[in-house]
Amino acid sequence: MNENRSIFALDGITGMLIATALLLGILVFLSVNAMSVAHANAENFYQIKDEKSIKRISTDNYKHVVTVNVK
């Protein structure tokens, strides 16, 4: 039998804590980036021009949206 078991091996508690810390670090990184992107886009206002000529199914609908710089 294998008698060289250790509770602090990488497949034990230490490995679990490293994996948990790594996952929490990734979660914090992605959350901070998501909040910064949302904040940057919340200050970006847009205006729809010539709304009468927008077609329901068209690939040219993006031309009707114009960003307005408030700053």
PALO-65993 format. One record per residue: residue number from 1; x, y, z of N, C-alpha, C in turn. Coordinates in nm, 2 decimals. Example, Ala and Ser with C-alpha at 12.3 -4.5 7.8 and 13.67 -1.06 7.14 Angstrom:
BEGIN
[lumlo 1,[1.32,-0.57,0.78],[1.23,-0.45,0.78],[1.32,-0.33,0.78]]
[lumlo 2,[1.28,-0.22,0.71],[1.37,-0.11,0.71],[1.29,0.00,0.79]]
***
This chain:
BEGIN
[lumlo 1,[0.08,-0.12,0.00],[0.00,0.00,0.00],[0.09,0.12,0.00]]
[lumlo 2,[0.03,0.23,-0.05],[0.10,0.36,-0.05],[0.09,0.43,0.08]]
[lumlo 3,[0.20,0.44,0.16],[0.20,0.50,0.29],[0.25,0.64,0.29]]
[lumlo 4,[0.28,0.69,0.17],[0.34,0.83,0.16],[0.23,0.93,0.12]]
[lumlo 5,[0.12,0.92,0.18],[0.01,1.02,0.16],[0.03,1.14,0.25]]
[lumlo 6,[-0.01,1.26,0.19],[0.01,1.38,0.27],[-0.12,1.46,0.25]]
[lumlo 7,[-0.17,1.52,0.35],[-0.28,1.61,0.34],[-0.25,1.74,0.27]]
[lumlo 8,[-0.12,1.78,0.27],[-0.08,1.90,0.21],[-0.02,1.88,0.07]]
[lumlo 9,[-0.04,1.77,0.01],[0.01,1.75,-0.13],[-0.08,1.83,-0.22]]
[lumlo 10,[-0.04,1.85,-0.35],[-0.11,1.93,-0.44],[-0.25,1.87,-0.48]]
[lumlo 11,[-0.27,1.74,-0.45],[-0.40,1.68,-0.48],[-0.48,1.68,-0.35]]
[lumlo 12,[-0.44,1.75,-0.25],[-0.52,1.75,-0.12],[-0.57,1.89,-0.10]]
[lumlo 13,[-0.56,1.93,0.02],[-0.62,2.06,0.06],[-0.54,2.18,-0.01]]
[lumlo 14,[-0.41,2.17,-0.02],[-0.33,2.27,-0.09],[-0.38,2.29,-0.23]]
[lumlo 15,[-0.39,2.18,-0.30],[-0.44,2.19,-0.44],[-0.58,2.25,-0.45]]
[lumlo 16,[-0.66,2.21,-0.36],[-0.80,2.27,-0.36],[-0.79,2.42,-0.34]]
[lumlo 17,[-0.71,2.46,-0.24],[-0.70,2.61,-0.21],[-0.64,2.68,-0.33]]
[lumlo 18,[-0.54,2.63,-0.39],[-0.48,2.69,-0.51],[-0.58,2.71,-0.62]]
[lumlo 19,[-0.66,2.60,-0.65],[-0.76,2.61,-0.75],[-0.87,2.71,-0.72]]
[lumlo 20,[-0.91,2.71,-0.59],[-1.01,2.81,-0.55],[-0.96,2.95,-0.56]]
[lumlo 21,[-0.84,2.97,-0.52],[-0.78,3.11,-0.53],[-0.77,3.15,-0.68]]
[lumlo 22,[-0.73,3.06,-0.76],[-0.71,3.09,-0.90],[-0.85,3.12,-0.96]]
[lumlo 23,[-0.95,3.04,-0.93],[-1.08,3.07,-0.99],[-1.14,3.20,-0.94]]
[lumlo 24,[-1.12,3.23,-0.81],[-1.16,3.36,-0.75],[-1.09,3.48,-0.82]]
[lumlo 25,[-0.96,3.46,-0.84],[-0.88,3.57,-0.91],[-0.93,3.59,-1.05]]
[lumlo 26,[-0.96,3.49,-1.12],[-1.02,3.50,-1.26],[-1.15,3.57,-1.25]]
[lumlo 27,[-1.24,3.53,-1.15],[-1.37,3.60,-1.14],[-1.36,3.74,-1.11]]
[lumlo 28,[-1.26,3.78,-1.02],[-1.24,3.93,-0.99],[-1.19,4.00,-1.11]]
[lumlo 29,[-1.10,3.94,-1.19],[-1.05,4.01,-1.31],[-1.16,4.03,-1.41]]
[lumlo 30,[-1.24,3.93,-1.44],[-1.34,3.94,-1.54],[-1.45,4.04,-1.49]]
[lumlo 31,[-1.48,4.04,-1.36],[-1.58,4.13,-1.31],[-1.54,4.28,-1.32]]
[lumlo 32,[-1.41,4.30,-1.28],[-1.36,4.44,-1.29],[-1.36,4.49,-1.44]]
[lumlo 33,[-1.32,4.40,-1.53],[-1.32,4.44,-1.67],[-1.46,4.46,-1.72]]
[lumlo 34,[-1.56,4.38,-1.68],[-1.70,4.39,-1.72],[-1.75,4.53,-1.67]]
[lumlo 35,[-1.72,4.56,-1.55],[-1.77,4.69,-1.49],[-1.71,4.81,-1.56]]
[lumlo 36,[-1.58,4.80,-1.60],[-1.52,4.91,-1.67],[-1.57,4.93,-1.81]]
[lumlo 37,[-1.60,4.82,-1.88],[-1.66,4.82,-2.01],[-1.80,4.88,-2.00]]
[lumlo 38,[-1.88,4.84,-1.90],[-2.02,4.89,-1.89],[-2.01,5.04,-1.85]]
[lumlo 39,[-1.92,5.08,-1.77],[-1.91,5.22,-1.74],[-1.87,5.31,-1.86]]
[lumlo 40,[-1.78,5.25,-1.94],[-1.74,5.33,-2.07],[-1.85,5.34,-2.16]]
[lumlo 41,[-1.93,5.23,-2.18],[-2.04,5.24,-2.27],[-2.17,5.31,-2.22]]
[lumlo 42,[-2.18,5.33,-2.09],[-2.29,5.40,-2.03],[-2.27,5.55,-2.06]]
[lumlo 43,[-2.15,5.60,-2.08],[-2.13,5.74,-2.12],[-2.13,5.76,-2.27]]
[lumlo 44,[-2.15,5.66,-2.34],[-2.16,5.67,-2.49],[-2.30,5.67,-2.53]]
[lumlo 45,[-2.35,5.79,-2.57],[-2.49,5.80,-2.61],[-2.50,5.79,-2.76]]
[lumlo 46,[-2.61,5.74,-2.81],[-2.63,5.73,-2.95],[-2.76,5.79,-2.99]]
[lumlo 47,[-2.77,5.82,-3.12],[-2.89,5.88,-3.17],[-2.93,5.80,-3.30]]
[lumlo 48,[-3.06,5.78,-3.32],[-3.10,5.71,-3.44],[-3.15,5.82,-3.54]]
[lumlo 49,[-3.09,5.82,-3.66],[-3.13,5.92,-3.75],[-3.20,5.86,-3.87]]
[lumlo 50,[-3.29,5.92,-3.93],[-3.37,5.88,-4.04],[-3.44,5.75,-4.01]]
[lumlo 51,[-3.52,5.75,-3.90],[-3.58,5.62,-3.85],[-3.69,5.57,-3.94]]
[lumlo 52,[-3.74,5.66,-4.03],[-3.85,5.61,-4.12],[-3.80,5.52,-4.23]]
[lumlo 53,[-3.67,5.52,-4.26],[-3.62,5.44,-4.37],[-3.55,5.31,-4.32]]
[lumlo 54,[-3.57,5.28,-4.19],[-3.51,5.16,-4.14],[-3.60,5.04,-4.18]]
[lumlo 55,[-3.53,4.94,-4.24],[-3.61,4.82,-4.28],[-3.60,4.71,-4.17]]
[lumlo 56,[-3.70,4.63,-4.17],[-3.70,4.53,-4.06],[-3.59,4.43,-4.07]]
[lumlo 57,[-3.56,4.38,-4.19],[-3.45,4.28,-4.21],[-3.36,4.35,-4.31]]
[lumlo 58,[-3.25,4.40,-4.26],[-3.15,4.46,-4.35],[-3.01,4.46,-4.28]]
[lumlo 59,[-2.91,4.45,-4.36],[-2.77,4.45,-4.30],[-2.72,4.59,-4.30]]
[lumlo 60,[-2.80,4.69,-4.35],[-2.75,4.83,-4.35],[-2.81,4.91,-4.23]]
[lumlo 61,[-2.88,4.84,-4.14],[-2.94,4.92,-4.03],[-2.84,4.98,-3.94]]
[lumlo 62,[-2.72,4.94,-3.93],[-2.62,5.00,-3.84],[-2.59,5.14,-3.89]]
[lumlo 63,[-2.62,5.17,-4.01],[-2.58,5.31,-4.06],[-2.67,5.41,-4.00]]
[lumlo 64,[-2.79,5.37,-3.94],[-2.88,5.47,-3.88],[-2.84,5.51,-3.74]]
[lumlo 65,[-2.75,5.43,-3.68],[-2.71,5.46,-3.54],[-2.59,5.55,-3.54]]
[lumlo 66,[-2.60,5.67,-3.48],[-2.49,5.76,-3.47],[-2.45,5.79,-3.33]]
[lumlo 67,[-2.32,5.77,-3.29],[-2.28,5.80,-3.16],[-2.27,5.95,-3.13]]
[lumlo 68,[-2.32,6.00,-3.02],[-2.31,6.14,-2.98],[-2.21,6.16,-2.87]]
[lumlo 69,[-2.11,6.23,-2.89],[-2.01,6.26,-2.79],[-2.05,6.37,-2.70]]
[lumlo 70,[-2.08,6.35,-2.58],[-2.13,6.45,-2.48],[-2.01,6.52,-2.42]]
[lumlo 71,[-1.90,6.46,-2.41],[-1.79,6.52,-2.34],[-1.74,6.65,-2.40]]
***
